Amino acid sequence: MPESTITHISDPSGFGSDPFTDVLRDGARKLIEQAIHAELANLMAAFSKDMLEDGRARLVRHGHLPEREVMTGIGPVPVKVPRVRDRGAGEDKITFTPSILPRYLRKAKSVEELLPWLYLKGVSTGDFTEALGALLGPNAKGLSAKTVSRLKADWWADYEAWQKRDLGNRRFLYIWADGVYFKPRMAEEKQCVLVIVGADEYGRKELLAMTDGFRESTQSWRELLLDLKRRGLTQEPKLAIGDGALGFWAALREVFATTKEQRCWVHKTMNVLNAMPKSIQAKAKGHLHDIWQAETKAKANAAFDFFIETYGVKWDKAVAKLVKDREALLTFYDFPAEHWKHIRTSNPIESTFATVRHRTKRTKGCLSRQTGLAMAFKLMISAQKKWRKLDGRNRLPEIIQGVEFRDGLRQLQAAA
């Protein structure tokens, strides 16, 4: 058959025959090698003056370890690690293990972060090798069902260690709290995960606490907050942000009595609009925005009163949902204006778990509550790397010092 009549089918995985991918992998291999040799050069320089009695150098190069492949997001990348030989007679032998490539590393962290997403998407343990082969290339190795099961056990071990970490040298000025429900596969009940995200004195957002709760009860939140305090979080946060329906608030007043309260405007807006007919929801939503977007607390209160007068007669139940948290909805005016967009809503938690909910709705099979919690933890830790720092970080020391803010502006202290 003539060559011109033969149809060549490309590799469905996208690897192997793709010149561009080959270039990327070759570049990755060279970068890894450069980093390893730079680290080795630093080690050799540090011991360059160590000599044996006969004048020979104590530390010398000694070939390479056997080549191995590291699974990355662009497929397997071959790497070779150089060896060193310590010719000294002592017991404390010098060895070389590059920090970028630990001795038993076989998979890049990016691949491990991919596994929870695949699991939540509905890929069963036994199908991981095939699924990852399509994503990472036909030569994907070390990703058998047994390996995945071991990784799930590692995720739980990581979660337990994280839960016990010492917080004694940390300070968090803002905390966001939410009870997030998602259904782990075919579990009989939705799983409630209690989540707290904190912003420290440097403006960095961080997953502070996360545990399996019982329907957002006050007792569950109390136990979570007391555990944070027991592990060293003794300096009370300045502000807590969350949904008004949480049992969190009663627990907060017991454990961190001086922490101010800010209700989430996203939750409140949805709660109010859900109690109104769809025909007026768009108009009512605009009037709600007029409240929390006002430049001053006085203007916000005027917009608040307007909303009550406009909708209170016909839709008193919807207005009652708004009125009951009036003060707590406007607390943000007593904090720097640069922080308002961060502290008016519990979005740091909601936006992250929105993807988890979306994926767990479509999963099949059986997923235990423990595995669901462990994977949700891994996903939150992965998402945390992309969280933005607070704007106006120069204001954080002023908050710590107790400087008064009114309508988002610092108030001058009266002369003594």
ABEGO torsion letter per residue (X at the ends): XBAAABBBBBBAAGBGABAAAAAAAAAAAAAAAAAAAAAAAAAAAAAAABBBAAGBBABBBBEBBBBBBBBBAAEBBBBBBBBBBBABABABBBBBBBAABBAABABBAAAAAAAAAAAAAGBBAAAAAAAAAAAAEAABBGABAAAAAAAAAAAAAAAAAAAABBAAABBBABBBBBBBBBBBEABABBBBBBBBBBBBAAGBBBBABBBBBBGGBAAAAAAAAAAAAAAGBABBBABBBBBAABAAAAAAAAABAABBBBBBAAAAAAAAAAABBAAAAAAAAAAAAAAAABABAAAAAAAAAAAAAAAAAABAAAAAAAAAAAAAAAAAAABBAAAAAAAABAAAAAAAAAAAAAAAAABBEBBBAAAAAAAAAAAAAAAAAABBBBBGAAAAAAAAAGBBBBGGBBBBBBBX
